[in-house]
Amino acid sequence: MMKRKNVIVLVVLCIFIPVYAQTGFQQNIKNLEKIIHNLKKYDFYEHELNMNTVENTIMARETFSEDCLSHTKHENFYCERIFLDGLQGKTFAMMQISGSGRFPYLTIYTYDFHSKKYTIYFESDYRLVIPVTTNGKTHFIEIITNYDNKRLIGYALLELNNKAWKKQDSVSVSYSYALSEEDKKWISEKRIEELANFDYSFLGYKEDHPWEIRIPCDNKTIIGKLYLTSVGYLPSNYKIEIIGNSKNVHYFDESKWGFYTVEKENKHYLVYIGMGEDKGDWRSSPIVNFYLNVIDLETMEKVYKNYLQAKINYHY
């Protein structure tokens, strides 16, 4: 059984951080998409890093052998020259995004003048870090996300010192939604956050990520069964079916990111959020922007649908 990844909690560090460092960090976050776009790929440095120039190890053979090279190029997120204190030889940071979970794997190679080969200086798993070089020194910006819902949690400014990460600064994010009056009849910002974090305490479930949720409504029962994500691009979700008189009344083909019921004027409605399910709908993956859907449980017809887009708020 897959264990749920723990959510990394960010604490905004404001003490002893120079004003200029904070300003630079904030500016880099604003420009991060452009910074990532400008990062070089392995193809650009293949003449520097290859089986002939890298120390012959199991890792090198798995990365740079002819059989593996196409995989390396396919999985390569970036390969960038970096500048770290204490390293005199040319140094490269190479990030692979690999496996069913699309996990990031960083390897830093530095040139050894004695062996006249590139050697592995540092390896780091599961941190998605972006190198940023300013005034001849490289820092890293870590992009921190929640594995379960694929939401961005925040960023951290890291320095690699003596083969260890040292956090210099951080910023957390939160989400808000400009709900219309009609949206508010069915959902609230608080409920969105509960669903996004698989918190069903409002239905009486004490643990988060309950394996099965059952909601009785008159002669029907809504049943949601949890599917914990095993891939890096889809959130965890619920498979929903509606049972009436001991038989299936309705089964949703696609999983939903969260659901509950609402009673209005003695009628029950199923409310759920998820990706687009109709032709032409936007199919965003993280539980950030999504469709709000409302089903009349008497007629099983959809009576309301709206696409909700989040505003990301930064907390420095």
Beta strands, then each sheet from edge to edge (+ up, - down):
strand 1: 76-82
strand 2: 91-98
strand 3: 103-112
strand 4: 117-125
strand 5: 128-134
strand 6: 137-145
strand 7: 152-161
strand 8: 164-177
strand 9: 212-217
strand 10: 220-227
strand 11: 237-244
strand 12: 247-251
strand 13: 258-264
strand 14: 267-274
strand 15: 290-296
strand 16: 301-308
strand 17: 310-315
sheet 1: 1+ 2- 3+ 4-
sheet 2: 5+ 6- 7+ 8- 17+
sheet 3: 9+ 10- 11+ 12-
sheet 4: 13+ 14- 15+ 16-
end
